[in-house]
Amino acid sequence: MRPSRTPAGRRLRFLSLVAAVAALLAGIGLSPANAALTAPDSALAGPTAEQLRAKIAACGTQVSSGKYAQDAGGTRDIPVCGKGGAVFWTADLDVDCDGKRTAECNENTDPWWQNQTACVESDGQPLNSATLPHIVIPLKSSTWDPAASGLGCGTVGAVIYQDKVVYGVIGDRGPSGIIGEASYAAAKSLGMNPSPSSGGVSGKVVGYVTFPGTKVTRNEDHPQAVQLGEAAATKFIQADTTCDEVSLDASAYTAVKAGSSGSLVKAAQCLLKTAGFDPASYQGEFDAGTETAVKGFQTKIGLPATGEVEAHTWTALLSYGTTPTLQSGSTGTAVKRLQRALTAALGKALTIDGSFGANTTSAVKTYQSARGLTADGVVGANTWQALQSGK
């Protein structure tokens, strides 16, 4: 590990994996980086910087449990957000020059230089930060686990600054508490000073948009990253993300059915889409498509296919997702899902704040006791199974 960057915004980066493990994440390929990788992004066929900035102006759903600082010791006020199939954040840009030793990136030009990157080329060698545009993501922590959001070595993303968009891959990992870093090549293509010691840019002026599930075959294949990135960014711009901007929190989840309308219908439509039963409409009108989606979801989890979203269906929809063990002291988005589901299951409002305190513990014990489970206040596999089956 290296010392903190200067107050101007340079920061330390940690290696999270040895090269052998990173090579497995990068995938197997046949040849190293080539001269084509040195070409900067110029005329891109994807969305404009203005279009992408407008799309990420609203957070949608915060996927991180907490927030990040831009630099060590700074204010933690940057959330990692998600909507429309993308995961994104807005921060500064610190320059990553680690990896292959080049004229631009070496121990003389970068006092924090390391000859490795967390992600590697197909031959197991570190990435060339001087020629390959890439994004740095934080190490896994209680704030956020990038892997849980589908991000890893080779995942394609875009970096937006002023009127420029540069596509690249996730190529390195940095400190667990700060965010906002990209390679020398990315900074140069964005028109910034790319110096690792004095370059980059300060302030929340750079957008980082990543596309889970979109991954290059070889981490060093920048042309493929551009091609895939343009297509994914276009899809992101065109996506109907109304669902992502719906508030799912309520003091009571009353029944909704054909003919109903309003915010609860909109929330149900959002949850159905997340669960894989797309109602095709997200405007808060309980139409035929919504009813069909509800019946499909109910059939899948073993509830009577009534087409009505009542307490049991609400409980299952609201708890849908990952099933981490939760208990007193836990925090984050999974706790919020639990609190919503318990509100529906018990018919009693819980404060939906993502903090597993005394009231949530009491509600969990009440629910467990009523369902014949061990009433220990710990939400493990059996409690999640009961909630997600609508009990």
Contacts in CASP RR format, 6 or more apart in sequence:
PFRMAT RR
TARGET T0000
AUTHOR 0000-0000-0000
METHOD contacts of the structure
MODEL  1
MRPSRTPAGRRLRFLSLVAAVAALLAGIGLSPANAALTAPDSALAGPTAE
QLRAKIAACGTQVSSGKYAQDAGGTRDIPVCGKGGAVFWTADLDVDCDGK
RTAECNENTDPWWQNQTACVESDGQPLNSATLPHIVIPLKSSTWDPAASG
LGCGTVGAVIYQDKVVYGVIGDRGPSGIIGEASYAAAKSLGMNPSPSSGG
VSGKVVGYVTFPGTKVTRNEDHPQAVQLGEAAATKFIQADTTCDEVSLDA
SAYTAVKAGSSGSLVKAAQCLLKTAGFDPASYQGEFDAGTETAVKGFQTK
IGLPATGEVEAHTWTALLSYGTTPTLQSGSTGTAVKRLQRALTAALGKAL
TIDGSFGANTTSAVKTYQSARGLTADGVVGANTWQALQSGK
1 12 0 8 1.000
1 14 0 8 1.000
1 15 0 8 1.000
2 12 0 8 1.000
2 13 0 8 1.000
2 112 0 8 1.000
2 114 0 8 1.000
3 12 0 8 1.000
3 112 0 8 1.000
4 11 0 8 1.000
4 12 0 8 1.000
4 71 0 8 1.000
4 72 0 8 1.000
5 11 0 8 1.000
5 12 0 8 1.000
5 71 0 8 1.000
5 72 0 8 1.000
5 94 0 8 1.000
5 112 0 8 1.000
6 197 0 8 1.000
7 71 0 8 1.000
8 198 0 8 1.000
8 199 0 8 1.000
8 202 0 8 1.000
9 70 0 8 1.000
9 71 0 8 1.000
9 92 0 8 1.000
9 94 0 8 1.000
9 200 0 8 1.000
9 202 0 8 1.000
10 94 0 8 1.000
10 95 0 8 1.000
10 112 0 8 1.000
10 196 0 8 1.000
10 197 0 8 1.000
10 198 0 8 1.000
10 199 0 8 1.000
11 71 0 8 1.000
11 72 0 8 1.000
11 94 0 8 1.000
11 174 0 8 1.000
11 175 0 8 1.000
11 178 0 8 1.000
11 181 0 8 1.000
12 72 0 8 1.000
12 112 0 8 1.000
12 174 0 8 1.000
12 175 0 8 1.000
13 96 0 8 1.000
13 98 0 8 1.000
13 112 0 8 1.000
13 114 0 8 1.000
13 136 0 8 1.000
13 172 0 8 1.000
13 173 0 8 1.000
13 174 0 8 1.000
13 175 0 8 1.000
13 181 0 8 1.000
14 139 0 8 1.000
14 173 0 8 1.000
14 174 0 8 1.000
14 175 0 8 1.000
14 176 0 8 1.000
15 114 0 8 1.000
15 116 0 8 1.000
15 117 0 8 1.000
15 118 0 8 1.000
15 173 0 8 1.000
16 118 0 8 1.000
16 139 0 8 1.000
16 140 0 8 1.000
16 173 0 8 1.000
16 174 0 8 1.000
17 25 0 8 1.000
17 118 0 8 1.000
17 173 0 8 1.000
19 116 0 8 1.000
19 120 0 8 1.000
19 124 0 8 1.000
19 126 0 8 1.000
22 117 0 8 1.000
22 118 0 8 1.000
22 119 0 8 1.000
22 120 0 8 1.000
22 124 0 8 1.000
22 153 0 8 1.000
23 120 0 8 1.000
23 124 0 8 1.000
25 119 0 8 1.000
25 152 0 8 1.000
25 153 0 8 1.000
25 154 0 8 1.000
26 119 0 8 1.000
26 120 0 8 1.000
26 121 0 8 1.000
26 122 0 8 1.000
26 124 0 8 1.000
26 153 0 8 1.000
26 154 0 8 1.000
26 218 0 8 1.000
26 219 0 8 1.000
27 122 0 8 1.000
27 153 0 8 1.000
27 217 0 8 1.000
27 218 0 8 1.000
27 219 0 8 1.000
28 122 0 8 1.000
29 122 0 8 1.000
29 123 0 8 1.000
29 217 0 8 1.000
29 218 0 8 1.000
30 122 0 8 1.000
31 122 0 8 1.000
31 123 0 8 1.000
31 218 0 8 1.000
32 121 0 8 1.000
32 122 0 8 1.000
32 123 0 8 1.000
32 125 0 8 1.000
32 220 0 8 1.000
33 121 0 8 1.000
33 127 0 8 1.000
33 128 0 8 1.000
33 131 0 8 1.000
33 132 0 8 1.000
33 220 0 8 1.000
34 220 0 8 1.000
36 222 0 8 1.000
36 223 0 8 1.000
37 128 0 8 1.000
37 131 0 8 1.000
37 132 0 8 1.000
37 220 0 8 1.000
37 221 0 8 1.000
37 222 0 8 1.000
38 131 0 8 1.000
38 185 0 8 1.000
39 222 0 8 1.000
40 133 0 8 1.000
40 166 0 8 1.000
40 185 0 8 1.000
40 188 0 8 1.000
40 189 0 8 1.000
41 133 0 8 1.000
41 164 0 8 1.000
41 165 0 8 1.000
41 166 0 8 1.000
41 167 0 8 1.000
41 189 0 8 1.000
41 226 0 8 1.000
44 165 0 8 1.000
44 167 0 8 1.000
44 226 0 8 1.000
44 230 0 8 1.000
45 230 0 8 1.000
46 165 0 8 1.000
46 229 0 8 1.000
46 230 0 8 1.000
46 233 0 8 1.000
46 234 0 8 1.000
47 55 0 8 1.000
47 165 0 8 1.000
47 233 0 8 1.000
47 234 0 8 1.000
47 236 0 8 1.000
47 237 0 8 1.000
48 163 0 8 1.000
48 165 0 8 1.000
49 160 0 8 1.000
49 161 0 8 1.000
49 162 0 8 1.000
49 163 0 8 1.000
49 164 0 8 1.000
49 165 0 8 1.000
50 163 0 8 1.000
51 237 0 8 1.000
52 158 0 8 1.000
52 160 0 8 1.000
52 165 0 8 1.000
52 207 0 8 1.000
52 209 0 8 1.000
52 233 0 8 1.000
52 236 0 8 1.000
52 237 0 8 1.000
53 160 0 8 1.000
53 207 0 8 1.000
55 236 0 8 1.000
55 237 0 8 1.000
55 241 0 8 1.000
56 81 0 8 1.000
56 86 0 8 1.000
56 88 0 8 1.000
56 90 0 8 1.000
56 207 0 8 1.000
56 209 0 8 1.000
58 83 0 8 1.000
58 245 0 8 1.000
59 79 0 8 1.000
59 81 0 8 1.000
59 82 0 8 1.000
59 83 0 8 1.000
60 81 0 8 1.000
60 82 0 8 1.000
60 83 0 8 1.000
60 241 0 8 1.000
60 244 0 8 1.000
60 245 0 8 1.000
61 81 0 8 1.000
61 82 0 8 1.000
61 83 0 8 1.000
61 244 0 8 1.000
61 333 0 8 1.000
62 79 0 8 1.000
62 80 0 8 1.000
62 81 0 8 1.000
62 82 0 8 1.000
62 333 0 8 1.000
63 80 0 8 1.000
63 81 0 8 1.000
63 82 0 8 1.000
63 87 0 8 1.000
63 144 0 8 1.000
63 149 0 8 1.000
63 333 0 8 1.000
64 79 0 8 1.000
64 80 0 8 1.000
64 143 0 8 1.000
64 144 0 8 1.000
65 142 0 8 1.000
65 143 0 8 1.000
65 144 0 8 1.000
65 331 0 8 1.000
65 332 0 8 1.000
65 333 0 8 1.000
66 76 0 8 1.000
66 79 0 8 1.000
66 143 0 8 1.000
66 144 0 8 1.000
66 331 0 8 1.000
66 332 0 8 1.000
67 76 0 8 1.000
67 77 0 8 1.000
67 78 0 8 1.000
67 79 0 8 1.000
67 143 0 8 1.000
68 76 0 8 1.000
68 78 0 8 1.000
68 79 0 8 1.000
68 80 0 8 1.000
68 89 0 8 1.000
68 91 0 8 1.000
68 138 0 8 1.000
68 143 0 8 1.000
68 144 0 8 1.000
68 177 0 8 1.000
68 178 0 8 1.000
68 179 0 8 1.000
69 75 0 8 1.000
69 76 0 8 1.000
69 77 0 8 1.000
69 78 0 8 1.000
69 177 0 8 1.000
69 178 0 8 1.000
69 179 0 8 1.000
70 78 0 8 1.000
70 91 0 8 1.000
70 92 0 8 1.000
70 178 0 8 1.000
70 179 0 8 1.000
70 180 0 8 1.000
70 202 0 8 1.000
70 203 0 8 1.000
70 204 0 8 1.000
71 92 0 8 1.000
71 94 0 8 1.000
71 178 0 8 1.000
72 175 0 8 1.000
72 178 0 8 1.000
74 178 0 8 1.000
76 177 0 8 1.000
78 89 0 8 1.000
78 90 0 8 1.000
78 91 0 8 1.000
78 179 0 8 1.000
78 204 0 8 1.000
79 89 0 8 1.000
80 87 0 8 1.000
80 88 0 8 1.000
80 89 0 8 1.000
80 144 0 8 1.000
80 149 0 8 1.000
80 179 0 8 1.000
81 87 0 8 1.000
81 88 0 8 1.000
81 89 0 8 1.000
82 88 0 8 1.000
82 244 0 8 1.000
83 239 0 8 1.000
83 241 0 8 1.000
83 244 0 8 1.000
83 245 0 8 1.000
84 236 0 8 1.000
84 239 0 8 1.000
84 241 0 8 1.000
84 244 0 8 1.000
85 211 0 8 1.000
85 212 0 8 1.000
85 236 0 8 1.000
85 239 0 8 1.000
86 209 0 8 1.000
86 210 0 8 1.000
86 211 0 8 1.000
86 212 0 8 1.000
86 232 0 8 1.000
86 236 0 8 1.000
87 149 0 8 1.000
87 150 0 8 1.000
87 151 0 8 1.000
87 209 0 8 1.000
87 210 0 8 1.000
87 211 0 8 1.000
87 212 0 8 1.000
88 207 0 8 1.000
88 208 0 8 1.000
88 209 0 8 1.000
88 210 0 8 1.000
89 179 0 8 1.000
89 180 0 8 1.000
89 207 0 8 1.000
89 208 0 8 1.000
90 204 0 8 1.000
90 205 0 8 1.000
90 206 0 8 1.000
90 207 0 8 1.000
90 208 0 8 1.000
91 179 0 8 1.000
91 180 0 8 1.000
91 203 0 8 1.000
91 204 0 8 1.000
91 206 0 8 1.000
91 207 0 8 1.000
91 208 0 8 1.000
92 180 0 8 1.000
92 200 0 8 1.000
92 201 0 8 1.000
92 202 0 8 1.000
92 203 0 8 1.000
92 204 0 8 1.000
92 205 0 8 1.000
92 206 0 8 1.000
93 159 0 8 1.000
93 161 0 8 1.000
93 180 0 8 1.000
93 181 0 8 1.000
93 182 0 8 1.000
93 186 0 8 1.000
93 187 0 8 1.000
93 190 0 8 1.000
93 192 0 8 1.000
93 200 0 8 1.000
93 201 0 8 1.000
93 206 0 8 1.000
94 180 0 8 1.000
94 181 0 8 1.000
94 200 0 8 1.000
95 181 0 8 1.000
95 182 0 8 1.000
95 183 0 8 1.000
95 184 0 8 1.000
95 187 0 8 1.000
95 192 0 8 1.000
95 194 0 8 1.000
95 195 0 8 1.000
95 196 0 8 1.000
95 199 0 8 1.000
95 200 0 8 1.000
96 129 0 8 1.000
96 134 0 8 1.000
96 136 0 8 1.000
96 172 0 8 1.000
96 181 0 8 1.000
96 182 0 8 1.000
96 183 0 8 1.000
96 184 0 8 1.000
96 196 0 8 1.000
97 104 0 8 1.000
97 105 0 8 1.000
97 109 0 8 1.000
97 110 0 8 1.000
97 113 0 8 1.000
97 129 0 8 1.000
97 130 0 8 1.000
97 183 0 8 1.000
97 184 0 8 1.000
97 196 0 8 1.000
98 105 0 8 1.000
98 110 0 8 1.000
98 113 0 8 1.000
98 114 0 8 1.000
98 115 0 8 1.000
98 116 0 8 1.000
98 117 0 8 1.000
98 126 0 8 1.000
98 129 0 8 1.000
98 172 0 8 1.000
99 105 0 8 1.000
99 113 0 8 1.000
99 114 0 8 1.000
99 115 0 8 1.000
99 116 0 8 1.000
99 117 0 8 1.000
99 126 0 8 1.000
99 127 0 8 1.000
99 128 0 8 1.000
99 129 0 8 1.000
100 115 0 8 1.000
100 125 0 8 1.000
100 126 0 8 1.000
100 127 0 8 1.000
100 128 0 8 1.000
100 129 0 8 1.000
100 130 0 8 1.000
101 107 0 8 1.000
101 115 0 8 1.000
102 128 0 8 1.000
102 130 0 8 1.000
102 131 0 8 1.000
103 130 0 8 1.000
104 130 0 8 1.000
104 184 0 8 1.000
104 194 0 8 1.000
105 113 0 8 1.000
105 128 0 8 1.000
105 129 0 8 1.000
105 130 0 8 1.000
105 184 0 8 1.000
105 196 0 8 1.000
106 113 0 8 1.000
107 113 0 8 1.000
109 195 0 8 1.000
109 196 0 8 1.000
109 197 0 8 1.000
110 196 0 8 1.000
110 197 0 8 1.000
111 197 0 8 1.000
112 196 0 8 1.000
113 196 0 8 1.000
115 126 0 8 1.000
116 126 0 8 1.000
117 126 0 8 1.000
117 127 0 8 1.000
117 129 0 8 1.000
117 171 0 8 1.000
117 172 0 8 1.000
118 153 0 8 1.000
118 171 0 8 1.000
118 172 0 8 1.000
118 173 0 8 1.000
118 174 0 8 1.000
119 127 0 8 1.000
119 134 0 8 1.000
119 152 0 8 1.000
119 153 0 8 1.000
119 154 0 8 1.000
119 169 0 8 1.000
119 170 0 8 1.000
119 171 0 8 1.000
119 172 0 8 1.000
119 219 0 8 1.000
120 126 0 8 1.000
120 127 0 8 1.000
120 153 0 8 1.000
120 219 0 8 1.000
121 127 0 8 1.000
121 218 0 8 1.000
121 219 0 8 1.000
121 220 0 8 1.000
122 218 0 8 1.000
122 219 0 8 1.000
122 220 0 8 1.000
127 134 0 8 1.000
127 171 0 8 1.000
127 172 0 8 1.000
127 183 0 8 1.000
127 219 0 8 1.000
127 220 0 8 1.000
128 185 0 8 1.000
128 220 0 8 1.000
129 172 0 8 1.000
129 183 0 8 1.000
129 184 0 8 1.000
129 185 0 8 1.000
130 183 0 8 1.000
130 184 0 8 1.000
130 185 0 8 1.000
131 185 0 8 1.000
132 168 0 8 1.000
132 169 0 8 1.000
132 183 0 8 1.000
132 185 0 8 1.000
132 219 0 8 1.000
132 220 0 8 1.000
132 222 0 8 1.000
133 159 0 8 1.000
133 166 0 8 1.000
133 167 0 8 1.000
133 168 0 8 1.000
133 182 0 8 1.000
133 183 0 8 1.000
133 185 0 8 1.000
133 186 0 8 1.000
133 189 0 8 1.000
133 222 0 8 1.000
133 225 0 8 1.000
134 168 0 8 1.000
134 169 0 8 1.000
134 170 0 8 1.000
134 171 0 8 1.000
134 172 0 8 1.000
134 182 0 8 1.000
134 183 0 8 1.000
134 185 0 8 1.000
134 186 0 8 1.000
134 219 0 8 1.000
135 157 0 8 1.000
135 159 0 8 1.000
135 168 0 8 1.000
135 169 0 8 1.000
135 170 0 8 1.000
135 171 0 8 1.000
135 181 0 8 1.000
135 182 0 8 1.000
135 183 0 8 1.000
135 186 0 8 1.000
135 208 0 8 1.000
135 210 0 8 1.000
136 170 0 8 1.000
136 171 0 8 1.000
136 172 0 8 1.000
136 173 0 8 1.000
136 174 0 8 1.000
136 180 0 8 1.000
136 181 0 8 1.000
136 182 0 8 1.000
136 183 0 8 1.000
137 146 0 8 1.000
137 151 0 8 1.000
137 152 0 8 1.000
137 170 0 8 1.000
137 172 0 8 1.000
137 173 0 8 1.000
137 174 0 8 1.000
137 179 0 8 1.000
137 210 0 8 1.000
138 144 0 8 1.000
138 146 0 8 1.000
138 173 0 8 1.000
138 174 0 8 1.000
138 175 0 8 1.000
138 176 0 8 1.000
138 177 0 8 1.000
138 178 0 8 1.000
138 179 0 8 1.000
139 173 0 8 1.000
139 174 0 8 1.000
139 175 0 8 1.000
139 176 0 8 1.000
140 146 0 8 1.000
140 147 0 8 1.000
140 176 0 8 1.000
141 176 0 8 1.000
141 177 0 8 1.000
142 331 0 8 1.000
143 176 0 8 1.000
143 177 0 8 1.000
146 152 0 8 1.000
146 170 0 8 1.000
148 322 0 8 1.000
149 212 0 8 1.000
150 212 0 8 1.000
150 213 0 8 1.000
151 170 0 8 1.000
151 210 0 8 1.000
151 212 0 8 1.000
152 170 0 8 1.000
153 169 0 8 1.000
153 170 0 8 1.000
153 171 0 8 1.000
153 219 0 8 1.000
154 169 0 8 1.000
154 170 0 8 1.000
154 171 0 8 1.000
154 215 0 8 1.000
154 216 0 8 1.000
154 219 0 8 1.000
154 225 0 8 1.000
155 169 0 8 1.000
155 170 0 8 1.000
155 210 0 8 1.000
155 211 0 8 1.000
155 212 0 8 1.000
155 213 0 8 1.000
155 214 0 8 1.000
155 215 0 8 1.000
156 167 0 8 1.000
156 168 0 8 1.000
156 169 0 8 1.000
156 210 0 8 1.000
156 211 0 8 1.000
156 214 0 8 1.000
156 215 0 8 1.000
156 216 0 8 1.000
156 225 0 8 1.000
156 228 0 8 1.000
156 229 0 8 1.000
156 232 0 8 1.000
157 167 0 8 1.000
157 168 0 8 1.000
157 169 0 8 1.000
157 170 0 8 1.000
157 208 0 8 1.000
157 209 0 8 1.000
157 210 0 8 1.000
157 211 0 8 1.000
157 214 0 8 1.000
157 225 0 8 1.000
157 229 0 8 1.000
157 232 0 8 1.000
158 165 0 8 1.000
158 166 0 8 1.000
158 167 0 8 1.000
158 168 0 8 1.000
158 208 0 8 1.000
158 209 0 8 1.000
158 210 0 8 1.000
158 229 0 8 1.000
158 233 0 8 1.000
159 165 0 8 1.000
159 166 0 8 1.000
159 168 0 8 1.000
159 182 0 8 1.000
159 186 0 8 1.000
159 190 0 8 1.000
159 206 0 8 1.000
159 207 0 8 1.000
159 208 0 8 1.000
159 209 0 8 1.000
160 206 0 8 1.000
160 207 0 8 1.000
160 208 0 8 1.000
160 209 0 8 1.000
161 190 0 8 1.000
161 191 0 8 1.000
161 192 0 8 1.000
161 201 0 8 1.000
161 205 0 8 1.000
161 206 0 8 1.000
161 207 0 8 1.000
162 190 0 8 1.000
162 205 0 8 1.000
164 189 0 8 1.000
164 190 0 8 1.000
164 191 0 8 1.000
165 233 0 8 1.000
166 186 0 8 1.000
166 189 0 8 1.000
166 190 0 8 1.000
167 225 0 8 1.000
167 226 0 8 1.000
167 228 0 8 1.000
167 229 0 8 1.000
167 230 0 8 1.000
167 233 0 8 1.000
168 186 0 8 1.000
168 222 0 8 1.000
168 225 0 8 1.000
168 226 0 8 1.000
168 229 0 8 1.000
169 215 0 8 1.000
169 216 0 8 1.000
169 219 0 8 1.000
169 225 0 8 1.000
170 210 0 8 1.000
171 183 0 8 1.000
171 219 0 8 1.000
172 181 0 8 1.000
172 183 0 8 1.000
174 181 0 8 1.000
180 206 0 8 1.000
180 208 0 8 1.000
182 206 0 8 1.000
182 208 0 8 1.000
184 194 0 8 1.000
184 196 0 8 1.000
185 194 0 8 1.000
187 193 0 8 1.000
187 194 0 8 1.000
187 199 0 8 1.000
187 200 0 8 1.000
188 194 0 8 1.000
190 206 0 8 1.000
192 199 0 8 1.000
192 200 0 8 1.000
192 201 0 8 1.000
193 199 0 8 1.000
193 200 0 8 1.000
194 200 0 8 1.000
209 233 0 8 1.000
209 236 0 8 1.000
211 228 0 8 1.000
211 229 0 8 1.000
211 232 0 8 1.000
211 233 0 8 1.000
211 236 0 8 1.000
214 228 0 8 1.000
214 229 0 8 1.000
214 231 0 8 1.000
214 232 0 8 1.000
215 228 0 8 1.000
216 224 0 8 1.000
216 225 0 8 1.000
216 228 0 8 1.000
217 224 0 8 1.000
218 224 0 8 1.000
240 282 0 8 1.000
242 266 0 8 1.000
242 282 0 8 1.000
242 283 0 8 1.000
243 266 0 8 1.000
243 269 0 8 1.000
243 270 0 8 1.000
243 273 0 8 1.000
243 274 0 8 1.000
243 282 0 8 1.000
244 270 0 8 1.000
246 263 0 8 1.000
246 266 0 8 1.000
246 267 0 8 1.000
246 269 0 8 1.000
246 270 0 8 1.000
246 282 0 8 1.000
247 263 0 8 1.000
247 267 0 8 1.000
248 267 0 8 1.000
248 270 0 8 1.000
248 271 0 8 1.000
248 318 0 8 1.000
248 340 0 8 1.000
249 336 0 8 1.000
249 340 0 8 1.000
249 352 0 8 1.000
250 263 0 8 1.000
250 264 0 8 1.000
250 267 0 8 1.000
250 340 0 8 1.000
250 343 0 8 1.000
251 343 0 8 1.000
251 349 0 8 1.000
252 343 0 8 1.000
252 347 0 8 1.000
252 349 0 8 1.000
253 264 0 8 1.000
253 311 0 8 1.000
253 314 0 8 1.000
253 318 0 8 1.000
253 340 0 8 1.000
253 343 0 8 1.000
253 344 0 8 1.000
253 347 0 8 1.000
254 264 0 8 1.000
255 308 0 8 1.000
255 309 0 8 1.000
255 310 0 8 1.000
255 311 0 8 1.000
256 264 0 8 1.000
256 265 0 8 1.000
256 268 0 8 1.000
256 286 0 8 1.000
256 308 0 8 1.000
256 309 0 8 1.000
257 286 0 8 1.000
257 291 0 8 1.000
257 307 0 8 1.000
257 308 0 8 1.000
257 309 0 8 1.000
258 286 0 8 1.000
258 287 0 8 1.000
258 288 0 8 1.000
258 291 0 8 1.000
258 307 0 8 1.000
258 308 0 8 1.000
259 285 0 8 1.000
259 286 0 8 1.000
260 286 0 8 1.000
261 284 0 8 1.000
261 285 0 8 1.000
261 286 0 8 1.000
262 284 0 8 1.000
262 285 0 8 1.000
263 284 0 8 1.000
265 284 0 8 1.000
265 285 0 8 1.000
265 286 0 8 1.000
265 290 0 8 1.000
266 282 0 8 1.000
266 283 0 8 1.000
266 284 0 8 1.000
268 286 0 8 1.000
268 290 0 8 1.000
268 294 0 8 1.000
268 309 0 8 1.000
268 314 0 8 1.000
268 317 0 8 1.000
269 279 0 8 1.000
269 281 0 8 1.000
269 282 0 8 1.000
269 284 0 8 1.000
269 290 0 8 1.000
269 293 0 8 1.000
270 282 0 8 1.000
271 317 0 8 1.000
271 318 0 8 1.000
271 320 0 8 1.000
272 278 0 8 1.000
272 279 0 8 1.000
272 290 0 8 1.000
272 293 0 8 1.000
272 294 0 8 1.000
272 297 0 8 1.000
272 317 0 8 1.000
273 279 0 8 1.000
273 282 0 8 1.000
274 320 0 8 1.000
275 297 0 8 1.000
275 317 0 8 1.000
275 320 0 8 1.000
276 297 0 8 1.000
277 293 0 8 1.000
277 294 0 8 1.000
277 296 0 8 1.000
277 297 0 8 1.000
277 300 0 8 1.000
278 293 0 8 1.000
279 287 0 8 1.000
279 289 0 8 1.000
279 290 0 8 1.000
279 292 0 8 1.000
279 293 0 8 1.000
279 294 0 8 1.000
280 289 0 8 1.000
280 293 0 8 1.000
281 287 0 8 1.000
281 289 0 8 1.000
281 290 0 8 1.000
291 307 0 8 1.000
294 306 0 8 1.000
294 307 0 8 1.000
294 308 0 8 1.000
294 309 0 8 1.000
294 313 0 8 1.000
295 305 0 8 1.000
295 306 0 8 1.000
295 307 0 8 1.000
296 305 0 8 1.000
297 313 0 8 1.000
297 316 0 8 1.000
297 317 0 8 1.000
298 304 0 8 1.000
298 305 0 8 1.000
298 306 0 8 1.000
298 307 0 8 1.000
298 313 0 8 1.000
299 305 0 8 1.000
301 316 0 8 1.000
301 388 0 8 1.000
301 389 0 8 1.000
301 390 0 8 1.000
302 389 0 8 1.000
303 312 0 8 1.000
303 313 0 8 1.000
303 316 0 8 1.000
303 389 0 8 1.000
303 390 0 8 1.000
309 317 0 8 1.000
311 344 0 8 1.000
311 345 0 8 1.000
311 347 0 8 1.000
312 390 0 8 1.000
312 391 0 8 1.000
313 390 0 8 1.000
314 341 0 8 1.000
314 344 0 8 1.000
315 341 0 8 1.000
315 344 0 8 1.000
315 345 0 8 1.000
315 387 0 8 1.000
315 390 0 8 1.000
315 391 0 8 1.000
316 387 0 8 1.000
316 388 0 8 1.000
316 389 0 8 1.000
316 390 0 8 1.000
318 337 0 8 1.000
318 340 0 8 1.000
318 341 0 8 1.000
318 343 0 8 1.000
318 344 0 8 1.000
319 337 0 8 1.000
319 338 0 8 1.000
319 340 0 8 1.000
319 341 0 8 1.000
319 384 0 8 1.000
319 387 0 8 1.000
319 388 0 8 1.000
319 390 0 8 1.000
320 337 0 8 1.000
320 388 0 8 1.000
321 337 0 8 1.000
321 388 0 8 1.000
322 334 0 8 1.000
323 380 0 8 1.000
323 381 0 8 1.000
323 384 0 8 1.000
323 385 0 8 1.000
323 388 0 8 1.000
324 334 0 8 1.000
325 378 0 8 1.000
325 379 0 8 1.000
325 380 0 8 1.000
326 334 0 8 1.000
326 335 0 8 1.000
326 338 0 8 1.000
326 356 0 8 1.000
326 378 0 8 1.000
326 379 0 8 1.000
326 380 0 8 1.000
327 356 0 8 1.000
327 361 0 8 1.000
327 377 0 8 1.000
327 378 0 8 1.000
327 379 0 8 1.000
328 356 0 8 1.000
328 357 0 8 1.000
328 358 0 8 1.000
328 360 0 8 1.000
328 361 0 8 1.000
328 377 0 8 1.000
329 355 0 8 1.000
329 356 0 8 1.000
329 357 0 8 1.000
330 356 0 8 1.000
331 354 0 8 1.000
331 355 0 8 1.000
331 356 0 8 1.000
332 354 0 8 1.000
332 355 0 8 1.000
333 354 0 8 1.000
335 354 0 8 1.000
335 355 0 8 1.000
335 356 0 8 1.000
335 360 0 8 1.000
336 352 0 8 1.000
336 353 0 8 1.000
336 354 0 8 1.000
338 356 0 8 1.000
338 360 0 8 1.000
338 364 0 8 1.000
338 379 0 8 1.000
338 387 0 8 1.000
339 350 0 8 1.000
339 351 0 8 1.000
339 352 0 8 1.000
339 353 0 8 1.000
339 354 0 8 1.000
339 360 0 8 1.000
339 363 0 8 1.000
340 352 0 8 1.000
341 387 0 8 1.000
342 350 0 8 1.000
342 360 0 8 1.000
342 363 0 8 1.000
342 364 0 8 1.000
342 367 0 8 1.000
342 387 0 8 1.000
343 349 0 8 1.000
343 350 0 8 1.000
343 352 0 8 1.000
345 367 0 8 1.000
345 387 0 8 1.000
345 390 0 8 1.000
345 391 0 8 1.000
346 363 0 8 1.000
346 366 0 8 1.000
346 367 0 8 1.000
348 363 0 8 1.000
350 359 0 8 1.000
350 360 0 8 1.000
350 363 0 8 1.000
351 359 0 8 1.000
361 377 0 8 1.000
364 377 0 8 1.000
364 378 0 8 1.000
364 379 0 8 1.000
364 383 0 8 1.000
365 375 0 8 1.000
365 376 0 8 1.000
365 377 0 8 1.000
366 375 0 8 1.000
367 373 0 8 1.000
367 383 0 8 1.000
367 386 0 8 1.000
367 387 0 8 1.000
368 374 0 8 1.000
368 375 0 8 1.000
368 376 0 8 1.000
368 377 0 8 1.000
368 383 0 8 1.000
369 375 0 8 1.000
371 386 0 8 1.000
371 391 0 8 1.000
373 382 0 8 1.000
373 383 0 8 1.000
373 386 0 8 1.000
374 382 0 8 1.000
END
